[in-house]
Amino acid sequence: MNKKIIAFLFTLFLISTEGFGQLRPSLDGLKLERTLQLIKNLYVDDVDSEKLTETAIRAMLSDLDPHSSYLDKEEVKAMNEPLQGDFEGIGISFNMLTDTLYVMEVISGGPSQEVGILPGDKILYVNDTLIAGVKMNTNDVIRKLRGPKGTEVKVKVLRRNTPQLLEFRIVRDKIPIYSIDASYMVDDHTGYIRLSRFAATSTDEFRKAENALLTAGMKNLILDLTGNGGGILQTATDITDEFLEEGKLIVYTEGKNQPRYSINSTDKGNFKKGNLVVLVDEGSASASEILSGAVQDWDRGVIVGRRTFGKGLVQRQLPLPDGTMIRLTVARYYTPTGRSIQKPYENGDLESYNMDVLNRYNRGELIHADSIHFPDSLKYKTLVNKRTVYGGGGIMPDYFVPIDTTTLTNLHRDLIAKGIVNRISISEVDRNRKTLLATYPDAETFKKGYGISPQIIDNLKQMADADSIKWDDEQFERSQSLLFTQLKALIARDLYNSSAYFRIMNDENEIFKEAFRIINDEERYNNLLKGLANKFSSPNS
């Protein structure tokens, strides 16, 4: 173990936390404290005891498992913020492009909307400090704009067709962080909800979206959890409860020092019937895996996509006296059939663990279904239809959809990486916002009627040339459909909302398209639930 593991603060061994009682210092703890005293009293140079202690704690926890960790005060704040469902600031979302802050969205009812900030505005000054053209990073900008509720921030804004800078005084307030990226009716009876995280407010958001879709005539639901890295356990089980009949085991946890703890479904919930398809991929983790695992084990719905991340370790947050925190793994999550969600790991080998998704790609697992192999020891039977599902880390979907690599080119990668696609979309809306909104008053008319113009293509080529990107007509032709869809979706997000973005992007999303075909084919849907269809078939096989 690292030589700098010199202390786990004596106070840590005296810490009293709910459910743990008073912990007495062990011999190991006294040894660590003694080492710290010797360094402070005898070492040749002055030392930063706090820094050494934090180094020791981080090293010790990293030697346990991939998810036990130490968080300093700033890290605690950053971790809690998206899960609390709000933060304190001015209420905008923005992009930093070419060292300029572009306002992308003004949160409804927030302090920026109240004073008249508009999408498309460019914020050049914050409290008389120039932030444009000075290579200020996004975190520095966020620190300037955010602050305690009730405090004031002054901004100067450049607005298109307005010659002088506009000055606004904004009083910061609590700003909600939303978990629902998109919610809309795909057709007359199929609803779609995309959930980005399982936060404190996510259950209420989900039920509101669900009820709106039910009112609009929803009979079937596509729930998109791709890229959803998880969140709060209670939120995951509450949303899962929307789908399962009363008394069904949703998940249980168990560890060496933690007795089995089970969570069952209740009679609450508005979507106990109706076809359900859950979308997952290698970015779906933790709470996403709890939900999709329960849905799969009870044969309640069809899981479509690719094998999930495989994070099934339960962390308990243990605060330390100085406002820092330890997140310590105390148990494992198990699905109703007894499958462990956690993928294998070697203690302390974080590099291999974090490279797992890349290794899956290199093995061909993300592209070819026949590259996935499970030993018999990892086979389980679902609880209703007795079909075979698999353990061993993550949730293996009922219907596998590979990554589509046919449209990916070096040209497309470079246009995205250098921000050209974003800049083109912002420029298009900046020049034509009023005309676009007059022509396309809502997202649906925009989706049906708007097309990428030759002028935008010319601008794309000019920006590529200015950024020393070699234009290749063959690569452009291969990537054109995806590229145009991304441009159109980004323009729609700027004009309307994030729901409009996903409404358009899903036209190029193979996981979504396959899910939509399955959910509207009753025979195919039921055959997948009964294990009568090929689990690992795919559109390209």
Protein Blocks (a to p, Z undefined) as FASTA:
>chain_A
ZZklnbgcjklmmpccehklpadddfklmmmmmmmmmmmmmmmbdcdfklmmmmmmmmmm
mmmmmmbccddfklmmmmmmmmnopacdehpacddeehiacdfbdcehiaklmnopaehi
acfbgghiafehnlpafklmmmmmgccehiacddddddehiabacddddddddddddfbl
bdcdfblmlccdddfbdcfklmmmmmmmmmmmmmnopabdcddfehiabjafklmmmmmm
mmpcghiafbdcddfklccddddddfedjblgccddddddfkbghjlmmmmmmmmmnopa
cceddddfbpabdcdddddfkopacdddfbdcddfkopafbdcddehilmlmmmmmmmmm
mnommmmmklpccdfklpccdfklopacdehiajadfbdcdddfklpcfklmmmmmnomm
mmmmmmmmmmmmmmmmmmmmbfklmmmmpccdfklmmmmmmmmmmnopacdfklmmmmmm
mmmmmmmmmmmmmmmmmklmmmmmmmmmmklmmmmmmmmmmklmmmmmnopacfkbcfkZ
Z
